[in-house]
Amino acid sequence: MAPKRTKAEKKVAYDQKLCKLLDEYTQVLVVAADNVGSTQMQSIRKGLRGHSIVLMGKNTMMKRTIRLHAEKTGNEAILNLIPLLVGNVGLIFTKGDLKEVSEEIAKYKVGAPARVGLIAPIDVIVPPGNTGLDPSQTSFFQVLNIPTKINKGTVEIITPVELIKKGDKVGSSEAALLSKLGIRPFSYGLVVLSVYDNGSVFSPEVLDLTEDDLVEKFSNGLSIVTAFSLGISYPTLAAAPHMFINAYKNLLAIAVEGDYSFPQADKIKEYLADPSKFAVAAPAAAAAGGGGAPAASPAEEEKKEEPAEESDDDMGFSLFD
């Protein structure tokens, strides 16, 4: 049987383990571990085995090790982890896909009863229906102002009742009633608070962004940059095409109004001198698109023109007189 290690030896071993992980991994998930039991933690470790390592410990010890390791290696990027070590938190070092690891962690949630003094993480609503409790238990419901009736020798809740609001402390009466009803309203597990990736720290919500979301955000940003650049007349890659087009339009306007000309302007002047050229393409397009629809008969065309003639007669003159 190996002798037990002293407190100092455990501390040295922990420092060595954390330093090794900091050297090997560049991705770290900072997780909250409130109300997570040892059995649940073992299940999480087992589920992440192969690509991730869960490390728990005292915040002061982790901060001290990170500082010393940064000084020793010159890797100051890991110092960004220190402000994240607040409260009951742990570190998950991973080489897997951050989104997939985060989703895997979320699977290991366990239902828990409402204990006295616990801060409710969600609203707790007691549904209506038969509770299965005998009439002697009505005192619990009366204390909490829950409307009930006796139905076939058991207590029945008439309407749904918001028993506990999110952020409130669980009282003894609420805890006792939920226990009698067999309701375990809360669920606990490791919750990802922050993501560390090669020195950068960001919110876990970023992991939920899809490629379409990124393209949309990039397009919106590009539009803002373009508009801003055009507004202050500052050339950028985004604004340059618009600047060239606007300059070309200005040159065309000057050429049309004055004697100056160039090949592209000559074509515009030609169109303006003979407007009928604008309609040259119209008959060809009509002929090309008319193959799918049957041609109208002369009688139908005359019928279509009759309303216009009646309208002219009513006005007392004809456009062709």
C-alpha positions as CSV (number, residue, x, y, z in Angstrom):
1,M,0.0,0.0,0.0
2,A,1.5,3.3,-1.1
3,P,1.9,5.9,1.6
4,K,-0.5,8.9,1.6
5,R,1.0,12.1,0.1
6,T,1.3,15.1,2.3
7,K,-0.5,18.3,1.6
8,A,2.7,19.9,0.1
9,E,3.2,16.9,-2.2
10,K,-0.4,17.1,-3.4
11,K,0.1,20.8,-4.1
12,V,3.2,20.2,-6.1
13,A,1.5,17.4,-8.1
14,Y,-1.5,19.6,-8.8
15,D,0.8,22.4,-10.1
16,Q,2.7,20.0,-12.3
17,K,-0.6,18.7,-13.7
18,L,-2.0,22.1,-14.5
19,C,1.3,23.3,-16.1
20,K,1.3,20.2,-18.3
21,L,-2.3,20.9,-19.4
22,L,-1.5,24.5,-20.1
23,D,1.4,23.4,-22.4
24,E,-0.6,20.7,-24.2
25,Y,-4.0,22.4,-24.7
26,T,-4.9,25.7,-26.2
27,Q,-8.7,25.4,-25.7
28,V,-10.3,25.7,-22.3
29,L,-13.9,25.8,-21.2
30,V,-14.5,27.6,-17.9
31,V,-17.5,25.9,-16.2
32,A,-19.6,26.5,-13.1
33,A,-19.9,23.5,-10.9
34,D,-22.6,24.5,-8.4
35,N,-24.6,21.6,-6.9
36,V,-22.8,19.0,-9.0
37,G,-22.1,15.8,-7.1
38,S,-19.2,13.5,-7.2
39,T,-21.1,10.7,-9.0
40,Q,-22.3,13.2,-11.6
41,M,-18.8,14.5,-12.1
42,Q,-17.5,11.0,-12.7
43,S,-20.1,10.5,-15.5
44,I,-19.0,13.8,-17.1
45,R,-15.3,12.8,-17.0
46,K,-16.2,9.5,-18.5
47,G,-18.3,11.1,-21.3
48,L,-15.4,13.5,-22.2
49,R,-12.7,10.9,-22.0
50,G,-10.5,10.8,-25.1
51,H,-10.5,14.4,-26.0
52,S,-11.0,16.5,-22.9
53,I,-9.8,16.6,-19.3
54,V,-11.8,18.1,-16.4
55,L,-9.7,19.9,-13.7
56,M,-11.2,21.2,-10.5
57,G,-9.4,23.0,-7.7
58,K,-9.2,26.1,-5.5
59,N,-9.2,29.3,-7.4
60,T,-6.3,30.7,-5.5
61,M,-4.1,27.7,-6.4
62,M,-5.1,27.8,-10.1
63,K,-4.4,31.5,-10.3
64,R,-1.0,31.1,-8.6
65,T,0.0,28.3,-10.9
66,I,-1.1,30.2,-14.1
67,R,0.9,33.3,-13.1
68,L,4.1,31.3,-12.3
69,H,3.7,29.3,-15.5
70,A,3.2,32.5,-17.6
71,E,6.4,33.9,-16.1
72,K,8.3,30.7,-16.7
73,T,7.3,30.1,-20.3
74,G,6.6,33.7,-21.4
75,N,3.1,32.7,-22.5
76,E,1.2,35.7,-21.2
77,A,-1.9,34.8,-23.1
78,I,-2.9,32.3,-20.4
79,L,-3.2,35.1,-18.0
80,N,-6.5,35.8,-19.6
81,L,-7.8,32.8,-17.7
82,I,-7.3,34.4,-14.3
83,P,-10.2,36.9,-14.3
84,L,-12.5,34.0,-15.2
85,L,-11.7,32.0,-12.1
86,V,-14.5,33.4,-9.8
87,G,-16.8,31.3,-7.8
88,N,-17.1,27.5,-7.8
89,V,-15.6,26.9,-11.3
90,G,-13.5,24.3,-13.0
91,L,-11.5,24.1,-16.2
92,I,-12.1,21.7,-19.1
93,F,-9.1,21.3,-21.3
94,T,-10.1,20.0,-24.8
95,K,-8.7,19.3,-28.2
96,G,-12.2,18.6,-29.6
97,D,-14.7,20.8,-31.3
98,L,-15.7,23.4,-28.8
99,K,-19.4,23.4,-29.8
100,E,-19.6,19.6,-29.6
101,V,-17.8,19.4,-26.3
102,S,-20.2,22.1,-24.9
103,E,-23.2,20.1,-26.1
104,E,-21.8,16.9,-24.6
105,I,-21.4,18.7,-21.2
106,A,-25.0,19.8,-21.3
107,K,-26.2,16.2,-21.5
108,Y,-25.1,15.4,-18.0
109,K,-27.8,17.2,-16.0
110,V,-29.4,15.6,-13.0
111,G,-32.8,16.5,-11.5
112,A,-32.6,17.8,-8.0
113,P,-35.2,18.6,-5.3
114,A,-35.8,22.1,-4.0
115,R,-33.7,22.4,-0.9
116,V,-34.4,24.9,1.8
117,G,-32.4,28.1,1.3
118,L,-31.5,27.3,-2.3
119,I,-31.7,30.2,-4.8
120,A,-34.2,29.0,-7.5
121,P,-32.6,29.0,-11.0
122,I,-36.0,28.9,-12.6
123,D,-39.7,29.6,-11.9
124,V,-41.4,26.6,-10.2
125,I,-45.1,26.1,-11.1
126,V,-47.2,23.5,-9.5
127,P,-49.6,22.1,-12.1
128,P,-53.3,21.4,-11.4
129,G,-54.6,17.9,-10.8
130,N,-54.9,15.2,-8.2
131,T,-52.0,15.1,-5.8
132,G,-52.7,11.7,-4.3
133,L,-52.4,13.3,-0.8
134,D,-55.1,12.6,1.9
135,P,-57.2,15.6,3.2
136,S,-55.0,15.8,6.3
137,Q,-52.3,17.4,4.2
138,T,-54.3,20.4,3.2
139,S,-52.4,22.6,5.7
140,F,-49.4,22.7,3.3
141,F,-51.6,24.1,0.6
142,Q,-53.4,26.6,2.8
143,V,-50.0,28.1,4.1
144,L,-49.0,28.6,0.5
145,N,-52.4,29.9,-0.6
146,I,-52.9,27.2,-3.2
147,P,-56.6,26.6,-4.0
148,T,-57.6,23.0,-3.6
149,K,-60.6,20.7,-3.2
150,I,-61.3,17.2,-1.9
151,N,-62.0,14.8,-4.7
152,K,-62.6,11.1,-4.0
153,G,-60.8,11.3,-0.7
154,T,-57.6,13.1,-2.0
155,V,-56.5,16.7,-2.4
156,E,-56.8,18.1,-5.8
157,I,-55.1,21.4,-7.0
158,I,-57.7,23.5,-8.9
159,T,-55.4,25.9,-10.8
160,P,-51.7,26.1,-11.7
161,V,-49.8,28.0,-9.1
162,E,-46.4,29.8,-9.4
163,L,-44.9,28.5,-6.2
164,I,-41.4,29.9,-6.4
165,K,-40.0,32.7,-8.6
166,K,-36.6,32.6,-10.2
167,G,-34.0,34.2,-7.9
168,D,-36.1,33.6,-4.7
169,K,-34.9,31.5,-1.8
170,V,-36.7,28.2,-1.3
171,G,-38.7,28.2,1.9
172,S,-39.3,25.2,4.2
173,S,-43.0,25.0,3.3
174,E,-42.3,25.1,-0.5
175,A,-39.6,22.5,-0.1
176,A,-41.8,20.2,2.0
177,L,-44.7,20.5,-0.4
178,L,-42.6,19.8,-3.5
179,S,-41.1,16.8,-1.8
180,K,-44.6,15.4,-0.9
181,L,-45.7,15.9,-4.5
182,G,-42.5,14.2,-5.8
183,I,-41.5,17.2,-7.9
184,R,-37.8,17.7,-8.6
185,P,-38.0,21.1,-10.2
186,F,-34.3,21.9,-10.6
187,S,-31.6,20.3,-12.7
188,Y,-27.9,20.8,-12.3
189,G,-24.8,20.1,-14.2
190,L,-21.6,21.8,-15.4
191,V,-22.5,25.2,-17.1
192,V,-20.1,26.7,-19.6
193,L,-19.4,30.3,-18.5
194,S,-16.6,31.3,-20.8
195,V,-14.5,29.9,-23.7
196,Y,-10.7,30.4,-23.9
197,D,-9.1,29.7,-27.3
198,N,-5.5,30.5,-28.0
199,G,-5.5,33.6,-25.7
200,S,-8.9,34.8,-26.8
201,V,-11.9,34.8,-24.4
202,F,-15.5,34.9,-25.5
203,S,-19.0,34.0,-24.5
204,P,-20.3,30.4,-25.1
205,E,-23.2,31.9,-27.1
206,V,-20.6,32.4,-29.9
207,L,-20.5,28.7,-30.3
208,D,-24.1,28.6,-31.4
209,L,-23.4,30.9,-34.4
210,T,-23.9,29.2,-37.8
211,E,-22.1,30.0,-41.0
212,D,-25.2,31.8,-42.2
213,D,-25.1,34.0,-39.1
214,L,-21.5,34.9,-39.7
215,V,-22.1,35.7,-43.4
216,E,-25.0,37.9,-42.4
217,K,-23.0,39.8,-39.8
218,F,-20.1,40.2,-42.2
219,S,-22.4,41.6,-44.9
220,N,-24.0,44.0,-42.4
221,G,-20.5,45.2,-41.3
222,L,-19.4,45.5,-44.9
223,S,-22.4,47.7,-45.7
224,I,-21.6,50.0,-42.8
225,V,-18.0,50.3,-43.8
226,T,-19.0,51.1,-47.4
227,A,-21.5,53.7,-46.4
228,F,-19.1,55.3,-44.0
229,S,-16.2,55.4,-46.5
230,L,-18.5,56.9,-49.2
231,G,-19.7,59.5,-46.7
232,I,-16.3,60.8,-45.8
233,S,-14.8,60.1,-49.3
234,Y,-12.2,57.8,-47.9
235,P,-11.2,55.0,-50.3
236,T,-11.5,51.4,-49.1
237,L,-11.8,48.0,-50.9
238,A,-15.5,48.0,-50.1
239,A,-16.1,51.6,-51.3
240,A,-13.7,51.7,-54.3
241,P,-16.1,50.1,-56.9
242,H,-18.9,52.6,-55.9
243,M,-16.4,55.5,-56.1
244,F,-15.4,54.5,-59.6
245,I,-19.0,54.1,-60.8
246,N,-19.9,57.5,-59.3
247,A,-16.9,59.2,-60.9
248,Y,-17.9,57.5,-64.3
249,K,-21.4,58.9,-63.9
250,N,-20.0,62.4,-63.3
251,L,-17.8,62.2,-66.4
252,L,-20.8,61.1,-68.5
253,A,-22.8,64.0,-67.2
254,I,-20.0,66.5,-68.0
255,A,-19.6,65.0,-71.5
256,V,-23.3,65.2,-72.3
257,E,-23.6,68.8,-71.1
258,G,-20.4,70.0,-72.8
259,D,-18.2,69.5,-75.8
260,Y,-15.8,67.0,-74.2
261,S,-16.3,63.4,-75.2
262,F,-14.8,59.9,-75.0
263,P,-15.9,56.5,-76.5
264,Q,-18.3,55.5,-73.8
265,A,-19.9,59.0,-73.8
266,D,-20.3,58.9,-77.6
267,K,-22.6,56.0,-77.3
268,I,-24.8,57.8,-74.6
269,K,-24.9,60.9,-76.8
270,E,-26.0,58.7,-79.8
271,Y,-28.9,57.3,-77.8
272,L,-29.9,60.7,-76.6
273,A,-29.8,62.1,-80.1
274,D,-32.0,59.3,-81.4
275,P,-34.4,58.1,-78.6
276,S,-36.0,55.6,-81.0
277,K,-32.9,53.4,-80.5
278,F,-34.1,52.7,-76.9
279,A,-37.1,50.8,-78.3
280,V,-35.1,48.7,-80.9
281,A,-34.8,45.8,-78.5
282,A,-38.4,45.8,-77.4
283,P,-40.0,44.2,-80.6
284,A,-37.3,41.5,-80.7
285,A,-38.0,40.7,-77.0
286,A,-41.7,40.6,-77.6
287,A,-41.3,38.3,-80.6
288,A,-39.0,35.9,-78.7
289,G,-41.4,35.7,-75.7
290,G,-44.5,35.3,-77.8
291,G,-44.0,31.7,-78.7
292,G,-45.5,30.3,-75.5
293,A,-48.8,32.2,-75.7
294,P,-51.4,31.9,-78.5
295,A,-51.7,35.0,-80.7
296,A,-54.8,37.0,-80.3
297,S,-57.3,37.0,-83.1
298,P,-58.2,40.2,-85.0
299,A,-61.7,40.1,-83.5
300,E,-60.3,39.9,-80.0
301,E,-58.0,42.8,-80.7
302,E,-61.0,44.9,-81.9
303,K,-62.9,44.0,-78.8
304,K,-60.0,45.2,-76.6
305,E,-59.9,48.5,-78.5
306,E,-63.7,49.2,-78.2
307,P,-63.7,50.5,-74.6
308,A,-61.0,53.1,-75.6
309,E,-63.2,54.2,-78.5
310,E,-66.3,54.5,-76.4
311,S,-64.3,56.5,-73.9
312,D,-63.1,58.9,-76.6
313,D,-66.7,59.4,-77.9
314,D,-67.9,60.1,-74.4
315,M,-65.2,62.9,-74.1
316,G,-66.4,64.5,-77.3
317,F,-63.2,64.3,-79.3
318,S,-60.8,61.8,-80.8
319,L,-57.0,61.7,-80.4
320,F,-56.7,61.0,-84.1
321,D,-58.8,63.9,-85.5
